[in-house]
Amino acid sequence: MEWVKGGKVCVTGAAGFLASWLVKRLLLSGYHVIGTVRDPANEKKLAHLWRLDGAKERLKLVRADLLEEGSFDDAIMGCQGVFHTASPTEILGPAVKGTLNVLGSCKKNPSLRRVVLTSSSSTVRARDDFDYKIPLDESSWSSLELCETLRVWYALAKTQAEKAAWEFCNENKIDLVTVLPAFVIGPSLPPDLCSTASDVLALLKGETEQFQWHGRMGYVHIDDVALCHILVYEHEGASGRYLCSSTVIDNDELVSILSARYPSLPVPKGFAKLDRPYYEFNTSKITSLGFKFRPIEEMKVEMEGVKGKVCVTGASGFLASWLVKRLLLCGYHVIGTVRDPANEKKVAHLWRLEGANERLKLVRADLLEEGSFDDAIMGCQGVFHTASPVMKSSFHPKACSSV
Ligand SMILES: NC(=O)c1ccc[n+]([C@@H]2O[C@H](COP(=O)([O-])OP(=O)(O)OC[C@H]3O[C@@H](n4cnc5c(N)ncnc54)[C@H](OP(=O)(O)O)[C@@H]3O)[C@@H](O)[C@H]2O)c1
C-alpha cells in the first residue's frame, strides 16, 4: 500500500488532555478524524473538540469503551492509522486489557497502515541497574519487579501494556510505533484539568506532595507531544519506540525556574532529597527524524494560563470583547457571560481570539434574572462587570448620559 499523508485516522480517548491536542494537530494537517469517547452526548466534555478548526467538516465522535470487547471495531474499521492514547482510570489490569482490545479491532481492519501507541517515559526509567553516566534511551525497559516493590502502579501498568502491545503486534504483523512522553505540560483544551496539569497547579499554589514523589523528571510541551505522534505516523521509516522529552531536571531546578518566573506565587522553595538514581534521556532517535523540542524556558510561558480565573459579564460586547482579548493574551482563564451562548454569529469573534480555545468558556447569564451569574462567578478570583441592560430607546435622556 502506498504511504501517503492524510486520510482517515482514529484517536482513542479523543477528549483527553493529550488526545485533544493530537486531534487539533491532525485536523490542522487535513486528516479526517474518528475520535472515540465514552459518552458522545456529554456536550460539556466535548465542546472544546467541536470548536477546533476543521472539526465540523472532518471530526466524528463515536462511543467506545476500553473494557468492552469489540467496542472499537466500528471506529477503527476503514482507518489507515490508529492513535491509541486512551488510558483507563483503574490502571492495573485494565491497561493491558484495554490496549489488547483496541489492537484486536486494528487486526480486523484491512485498511490499517500503522498504529501509534501512547506509552510513557516511565516505561524506561523505573530501574536501578543502569550506568547513570549513560543517558537512557529506547532500549531501556523499566523493571516490573522494582515497580511492584516501590508500588509505582502507573509505571508498572504502562510497561505491561506496552510490552503486551509489542507482543500482539509482532505476532499479528501490525505496524506499531510507540511514543514515550515525559511529564506533559502546556495549556489544557478540555475543561477539566488532567492529573499532570493539576499537579503543576498544586505546585504553583505551594503544595509539594505530588512533586516530592515525582522527583527528577523529563518535561515536554503538549504541542510537541502531538507533533511527535504525527511525525512517527507519517514517517515511513519510523519504527519501534520513541522517547519524547525536552529536558530532564530535578524538582528543585523546576521550582527555581518557576519562582523566578512567578515571584508573586507561593512556589515551594525546595524538596526533601530522594534516594533515586540520577538519569538523563537520549532523545536522538526522534531528533534524527528532524524533530526539535521546545526548551523548558518556552514551556513556562504557556504556564501563564495559571494566572487565574476571571469572569467578564456581557463578554460579547464592544468593550468586553477587547477586555477578553487582552485577558486571554495575559494568560487568564476567562469565563464570559452572554445571554445566548448558542448564538454563533454573535460570539464567533470571541472564539477566534488567541487562547480562546484553551482558556475561554462562555456561559449563559442575564442581568434581569436573579442568581443568574452565580455559576459563572463561583470560583473566579476577579470579576469584570461590563454588562449593561440595553436601552429601549436611544432618545431616552439616560441613554446619552450613560456613554
Ligand atoms: N499527561 C502526561 O503527562 C502523560 C505523560 C506520559 C504519557 N501519558 C499518556 O498519555 C495518554 C493520555 O493521557 P492524558 O494525560 O491525556 O490523560 P486524560 O486527560 O485523563 O485522558 C485519558 C483518556 O482516556 C479515556 N478513558 C479512560 N478510561 C477509558 C475507558 N474505560 N474506555 C475508553 N476510554 C477511556 C478518557 O476518556 P473519557 O473522555 O471517555 O473519560 C480520557 O479521554 C495516556 O495513555 C497516558 O498514560 C500522559
The ligand as an ORCA input file, in Angstrom:
! r2SCAN-3c Opt
* xyz 0 1
  N      -0.169     13.683     30.802
  C       1.071     13.230     30.855
  O       1.968     13.866     31.424
  C       1.417     11.908     30.194
  C       2.765     11.524     30.138
  C       3.101     10.341     29.517
  C       2.124      9.527     28.970
  N       0.820      9.890     29.057
  C      -0.191      9.002     28.448
  O      -0.993      9.746     27.531
  C      -2.293      9.186     27.453
  C      -3.337     10.274     27.686
  O      -3.156     10.818     28.992
  P      -3.761     12.237     29.427
  O      -2.773     12.894     30.298
  O      -4.255     12.938     28.214
  O      -4.967     11.760     30.356
  P      -6.517     12.138     30.348
  O      -6.732     13.561     30.022
  O      -7.045     11.626     31.641
  O      -7.116     11.250     29.150
  C      -7.362      9.886     29.300
  C      -8.427      9.466     28.324
  O      -8.668      8.068     28.464
  C     -10.036      7.836     28.309
  N     -10.502      6.643     29.045
  C     -10.379      6.359     30.354
  N     -10.978      5.176     30.640
  C     -11.494      4.733     29.472
  C     -12.246      3.586     29.113
  N     -12.580      2.653     30.009
  N     -12.609      3.449     27.819
  C     -12.308      4.391     26.891
  N     -11.595      5.490     27.173
  C     -11.208      5.667     28.441
  C     -10.751      9.071     28.871
  O     -11.923      9.154     28.105
  P     -13.312      9.810     28.538
  O     -13.284     11.148     27.905
  O     -14.322      8.906     27.948
  O     -13.355      9.882     30.047
  C      -9.752     10.183     28.552
  O     -10.102     10.848     27.369
  C      -2.340      8.057     28.490
  O      -2.089      6.846     27.836
  C      -1.185      8.404     29.443
  O      -0.696      7.273     30.101
  C       0.432     11.070     29.646
*
